[in-house]
Amino acid sequence: MRAARALIGWTAEDLAEQSGVGWATIQRLETSDGVPPFRRGTLARVKATLETEGVEFVGDPLTSPGVRLRCSVAP
């Protein structure tokens, strides 16, 4: 999640505000090993917020997680 935030230049506070998730929750998500054991709705909201900003989650979340920015192709 930190790498995703870095790609779009957001702080943890920015992500918390935009996703409607508390800052402390963002901090706990980012310090968890692997896929954090949070409510699915919370994690889904954070993921959807990042994806709206152009972040793509790639690889296997357990063995080879990664992020990249979606390429915009002009028509």
N, C-alpha and C positions, 0 to 999 in steps of 0.2 A: 504494500500500500504506500509506503514511503517513496518507493521508486515511481509509482504512478503519480503521486503528488508532485514529485520533482519534475516530471515530464511536462506538467502543465503549470508549474510555478506556484503551487498552492501550499499554504501552511496547513497544519493539522486543524487550526481554527477555521480556516477557509472551508475545508472539507466537512467539518462538523456543521458549520452554518448551512452550507449548500445541501447537505444530505439530510439535515434535520436530526442528526445523531449527536449526542453529547460529546464534548471534547475529550472527557475522560474515557469514554467508550472507544473513540478513535485511538487514543493512546494504548488502551488495552489490546485492541485489535492489532496494532502495529508491533507490539512486543510479544505477541503469542508466537509459539513455534508451530509451523504448519498452518493448516486451516483452523482458525480459532473456533472453539465450541460456543459460539454465540447463537442467539436466535436467528434463524434463517432470514427473517424479515429485515433485521438490522444489517446483516452482511449484504443482503440483496440491494438494500437502499444505497449503501455506500458504493457498491460495485456499479449500480445503474447510474449514479451521479458521475462517477469517473468516466464511464463509457459515454455518457452524454457529452463530456468534454473532449472526446476523441481518444481516450485510452482503450487499448485492446489488451486483454489478458491472454497470454499465450503459454503454451507448455502445460505440463501436468502440475496442478497446484501442490501436490505432495512431493514430487521428485524433481521437477525442473520448472518452477514457476517463473514467469517473466511478464513484462509489459512492454508495449511499444505504442507510439502514436499512430493513429489511423491516417493513412495517406488520403488526402482529398484530391480527386481527379476532376479537373474543370471540364465541363461538357464542350 
